[in-house]
Amino acid sequence: MRDYVVGGRILNGDDFDLITGYVHVEGGRIVEIEERSNVKPDDCEASGIVMPALINAHTHLADSVIKDVPYSSLDTLVKPPHGLKHRALREAALDVLVEAMHHSLLDAFITGTTMLADFREGGIYGINALRTAMDSVKQVRVMILGRLNDGLDYIVEDEIDSILDVADGLGVSGSRDCGSSAIGEMFNRAQTRGKFVAIHAGEKDASDIDSAISLNPDCLVHMTHASKHQIESGIPIVVCPRSNLVTGVGSSFLRPPIGEMLQATTVGLGTDNVMLNSMNMFAEMEFASKAFLHDDLKVLEMATLNNAKILGVDNELGSIAAGKHANLLIINNRSHNLFGTQSIISSVVRRARPDDIVLVTHGGQVLRLAR
Ligand SMILES: [Zn+2]
């Protein structure tokens, strides 16, 4: 008994080869990709462009509480503990914080993202607030990367262990944001327990990159000012080019050096702070392709399979292959926006919008987006 079938122009496998046919789903997983010369819409749940759902490898959901802040320097906006964001998080009532994150999770979903990795500030309190927001949004899988309460320059041993008990790993603001022995100990504890560790590096300048690399994290976030030598450490990198633009650290369109990064390591894509940018990964893809790479396939890989590899879930997500979870988007290739497209991958990356999505599947669930 099949759960459901979707069909059309399928971006198939890890190479995103364009084929025509059907994707069969059973028990929440893709069981068969059936190539056919044509597809009958009546034979499937939905038809159009069938692509893997997007993954967002770097968010800060909590600063949803202060959307579209004044243009200002990076330090003024986000540096712990006194940056605008951190003051706002401390002042936000718990129910306000939870509700804001709840809406951002739903926004991620209706813009085509079914998994994200979130840097969660505020220690145990912050993680519990996110878990409360997640309780009512089961459509999006969240990797919670916690941290100590911002501004501490020492380890609170019980707290770091408690954080690692309830989080998927650590998401640290930067290698200079607490004492070097404290951060080394924090990473050590996490890595010993097999937890994921990620850290911002090289966002404003290159001065914190070498120390971040020496911690051997699972991924470095930003690396806007990384040198070729630093990129060649081979540690996976998540770039957030729209965030770099709005904070003024990457406005040359040469930074972050995404093309050089792709030569050396796995590079993923994220939207970063919700206070700076929407959760819309289609917007992030369009910007990354038009301003930086001029390579639509590589950008699509960054937002799907590369992000899955970086987060360690590429055996389950990130591409359309038998055995993987059926997290799919069906895009209306006859929308006013996409009608007549011949360059399917380029149109998905450079032109498609969330309102072109007709169906999102998340494992066994089929969720039709009302328009
Ligand atoms: Zn960030």
Boltz pocket constraint, residues with backbone or C-beta under 6 A from the ligand:
constraints:
  - pocket:
      binder: B
      contacts: [[A, 58], [A, 59], [A, 60], [A, 119], [A, 200], [A, 221], [A, 272], [A, 273]]
      max_distance: 6.0
